[in-house]
Amino acid sequence: MNDLPNSPESRDIASVLHAYTNLKKHQETGPMVMRKGKGIWVYDESGKAYIEGLAGLWCTSLGFGEERLVAAATKQMRELPFYHVFASKTHHPAIELAERLLAIAPVPMSKAFFANSGSEANDSVVKLVWYYNNAVGRPEKKKIISRLKGYHGVTVAAASLTGLPANHMDFDLPIANITHADCPHYYRYGAPGESEEDFATRLAESLEKQIQDEGPETVAAFIAEPVMGAGGVIVPPKTYFEKIQAVLKKHDILFIADEVICGFGRTGNMFGSETYNLQPDMMTMAKALSSAYMPISAVLINDKIFDAISANSDKIGTFGHGFTYSGHPVPAAVAVETLKIYEERDIVGHVRGVMGRFQKRLRDFASHSMVGEVRGVGLVGAVELVRDKETKEPFDPSHAVGAYVTGQAQENGLIVRAMGDSVAFSPPLIITEAEIDDMFDRFEKALDIGTTMAAGLD
């Protein structure tokens, strides 16, 4: 385990505190109020148009104004506006959605459980991991390893999985039985002269040591995003997941793939697990599951886990977990229609067709004087801003350079997100090559203005 007390992880706290100060300023002046959206565009109350370069919060995959999703919600509201899935009851939208998700899963899965957000899905995973190990007679095997800079949500257990210090500060988190492994960011944590493959080997060895220190008989699961999202769009180094999965298999540790951001085409495959050849025992998904038109998430589990928890529930007399809105018929119907659109319009094929342009334009910024690294895959990426390209020295967090640049982007009609001084891009999957050029042209203007500002810093 690597706590990195003097690393960029610790500086993230200062970044977040500075962002909070900026938030207070916005609260005093009032927020930006959005009125409508169409395609990749959103419009504020004054009528100004913006390219939504982060698809909202990594989620509005089909863009704004998709009438088929509006119609699906309206139709379901009229037919059956609510019903639950407790006590051996269900409804057709939940059944069809489960069947469709199991059919497209990248590895064999047995059952789907529905919740309302990625946080709830990951919270449910924690409970399922603990329940499973009790069911198979391993009550001591309860620890779950996440990663520094990983993001898995903000409910109590999900926020504990999240590896961002500011998400723990003064919330009394993380809770017991959750710990964090090294962040796999090669640019920041690779040693001088160390190859990506050697860096991946070192991280796998570090994970092995962490498991040994904790006691392999106590470690139950490892959770990871295929590509880290809110932690800075961190793409795994070469051979990383291959080596990590070998360690997990050696110690009979469940692997959970958090596909909340990566799922449904974002990385150029239906799931990020396909892009990086992951073999998870459990998967969580949300966001693009309904193109964010309605709140819904899902947990998929394999036969091994289902058989154990089913037998245990028979012994107890019930499975004591679920939400009032689990599998709510309206979000389920919208999610079914979203999956139909992905298939009928070959959205994954479209992503593959335009992601080359996206990645080229993104990587063109690597030569910019203020850019330390560009990284990404498919239609997700980030530009990391630095004070010194040669030494990788970051800007002082108090200067909020990333926030300044994204503010200038907004002035130029582009909404993107700063995570510290990494600026993230994750546009709707329907974006065209011309729109990609427009998006990055606007960002280039903002970056040039930011360079002038940064030149005046002490």
Steps between C-alpha positions, in 0.01 A plus 500: 500500500623848417353793693727749317489768775704754305367415156242657268239298695562718805499812283153395378372605842625854443348496150162394634508760779579767241218371280270525801597866538411554134171317557416741782561788261264343247240457772523870572463599135259223405546184291485459125141406423442269204172513311519245217721264305521358150753250372839580654386854586348656810360854535496725804213727599641782288498275194878458475600165351771271639650175380452260793851358493447269798157366399365659817679285756646237261147375442281652226629260240227554241503875544206721581151487350486130406126467434495120515605513864239764577238281334613189688467680833161647410360168381615320814366776728155443349511120513665434837657806664635300793533150630758333718703183457464365854319186621520306171349785299641677196397656169595475133744796477715361783492150351595620153775727629656221706492263204656756269780585743586136560505443122754777435718448809866452405531188717230251609273651762205344678274768649439875501408713800370852437559816700476872432857627470857386466550572869213270595627231267847509657352517851302187412817329379663549841204333669495218245871431550453474876182294465666263253795427726274438797297266280806292403629480857777760484385766748852638534539566123344845486758762397453678169791670324436802282761737360626849571329744263228246420145632507208277595236732641405704807277283716670376817648177362548630145672815626728277706594314180569833334869582532484879508608652832253789495211253470606355836595815692268563797255231383673243726584290196607250386304245700659181630605224259570736209855593404678642197778386270733706281372737233601362157593839352824436313566867418489600867630192680723317256864504616766664279591261220223257595291366210121476518530122521750521786278753677207257465717221642594718796137581572403133479781415740384778731147360493636154579686642800193691615292180487768310691520775762123505542482120498372333180232321702351843588497661152173444317494723192677756283302771318623707205378721221644386164594866450495724807254782441462764768853426623635658181424269204788270588555232236655176629865444408587217265459150654357648822170317516653176374740502795247624756248231406764229541558615858127499573453152356792368705329604824136423405407869511188616315552758224240775465499713185347844550364578153297804609698732270661254259192292418290518182752607240715764664833319445420372150346174621168439671686471831841611620549144618519398135751772418737381773415128504356499851333192646286639783284300738272799548432814295335828585352738243289816488521837316485399130273206589210740440704776334431671837141573399379317811694392812581129490797274569571128497720240663576182306626193686624164377369152580753436775381799700131455425492134595660575838279795591188319378571203723574730793177691446307172502658425836416845642158510340550818300756710313499813710615758247325721247361847439144625450602614153713196405407425142244784489302438180548848351882515521512132400291570189724795410810285550356227275435759229852638545650154446283457189632829361860397569441184300289642216724800438822308566615760749813300581583495129447875484733551797765292327451711188559835669727416792809518282424865429424561869826343617707676233365842591547422868859387452584805291497691828803301620728755334339794678729677744263459795401136439687225683299200383204412284332167554186322392329222311189491285300816568642585840820687573679762706764768469721551806631853545842549660726788595809328354482240222849365563471442874122437500472760777132576557354843555438613854143384573414845632535639148220272374639500147278213390190679626611818323545320168161327526348838586649643182369199307155577634536859382575350157188281506651174624428319825777270622611402849815575697615238749780692660704603196386211282227602256268217399308441176221246467251627242173334398575189296301640208758775438623537141853566379405859413363550849816347648704759312270777620533379860878488497529830309309666784721332759814612317390862531439451872839333542679785328331751732595280796861500385508878510356495851744230617796698366420771751504272803781522750 
